[in-house]
Amino acid sequence: MRRSEFLRAVDEHFDARATWVLDDLVLPGVGMTANAAIGAGIPPREVWEALCTEADLPPSARYGVGLQTPRD
């Protein structure tokens, strides 16, 4: 998962709360906020998994999210 895909997935699933989720929610799986984790070099996929676990998102939200629709 690329950083851009991570950010797209956060926007897609958390909408208006995306900024709060990235900046303020400490994720037990990584021990810091999502933005701090990304800044510390933790792969976006690992941060996304921690965020999915903490927010109790369904399994369907965990895979293939953040990908752009292929162009024709």
Backbone torsions as a table, in degrees:
resi	resn	phi	psi	omega
1	MET	NA	129.1	176.1
2	ARG	-85.0	162.4	179.8
3	ARG	-59.8	-41.3	179.7
4	SER	-62.0	-38.2	177.7
5	GLU	-67.7	-39.1	176.7
6	PHE	-59.3	-49.6	-178.6
7	LEU	-64.3	-38.0	177.5
8	ARG	-64.0	-41.4	179.4
9	ALA	-65.0	-41.8	178.6
10	VAL	-61.8	-46.0	178.2
11	ASP	-60.9	-41.9	-177.8
12	GLU	-64.0	-41.2	-173.9
13	HIS	-93.4	-24.6	-175.1
14	PHE	-115.8	-8.9	172.8
15	ASP	46.9	-117.0	-175.5
16	ALA	-67.1	-19.8	-180.0
17	ARG	-90.1	1.5	-173.7
18	ALA	-56.2	-45.6	-179.0
19	THR	-62.6	-43.6	178.5
20	TRP	-62.4	-44.4	-179.1
21	VAL	-59.8	-43.2	-178.5
22	LEU	-71.2	-39.0	-172.0
23	ASP	-94.3	-29.2	-169.4
24	ASP	-118.1	-24.7	-177.0
25	LEU	-81.5	113.4	177.1
26	VAL	-80.9	125.1	-177.2
27	LEU	-95.0	113.6	-179.5
28	PRO	-55.6	-31.6	-178.9
29	GLY	-63.6	-25.7	179.1
30	VAL	-122.5	-9.0	175.5
31	GLY	75.9	17.2	178.5
32	MET	-161.3	178.3	177.5
33	THR	-71.4	164.2	179.8
34	ALA	-61.0	-45.8	179.7
35	ASN	-63.1	-40.5	178.6
36	ALA	-65.7	-39.2	180.0
37	ALA	-64.6	-45.5	177.8
38	ILE	-61.4	-44.0	178.6
39	GLY	-63.5	-28.6	179.9
40	ALA	-84.1	-1.2	176.4
41	GLY	94.9	7.5	176.2
42	ILE	-72.4	131.6	-177.4
43	PRO	-57.8	139.6	-179.9
44	PRO	-53.5	-36.3	180.0
45	ARG	-62.1	-41.2	179.6
46	GLU	-66.4	-39.9	177.8
47	VAL	-66.4	-41.3	178.9
48	TRP	-61.5	-43.3	178.8
49	GLU	-61.3	-42.6	178.7
50	ALA	-64.0	-40.1	179.0
51	LEU	-66.5	-42.0	177.5
52	CYS	-61.4	-41.9	179.8
53	THR	-65.0	-47.9	-178.1
54	GLU	-64.3	-38.7	-178.1
55	ALA	-88.3	-0.9	179.6
56	ASP	55.5	44.3	176.7
57	LEU	-74.8	149.6	-178.7
58	PRO	-69.1	159.4	179.2
59	PRO	-54.0	-31.8	-180.0
60	SER	-63.8	-20.8	179.7
61	ALA	-83.9	-12.1	-171.7
62	ARG	-86.4	-25.3	-172.9
63	TYR	-123.5	133.7	177.5
64	GLY	79.8	6.6	-179.9
65	VAL	-79.9	153.0	177.1
66	GLY	83.7	-6.9	179.8
67	LEU	-79.0	139.9	177.1
68	GLN	-76.9	152.8	175.6
69	THR	-68.1	129.9	179.6
70	PRO	-59.2	143.2	177.1
71	ARG	-84.7	152.7	177.0
72	ASP	-79.2	NA	NA
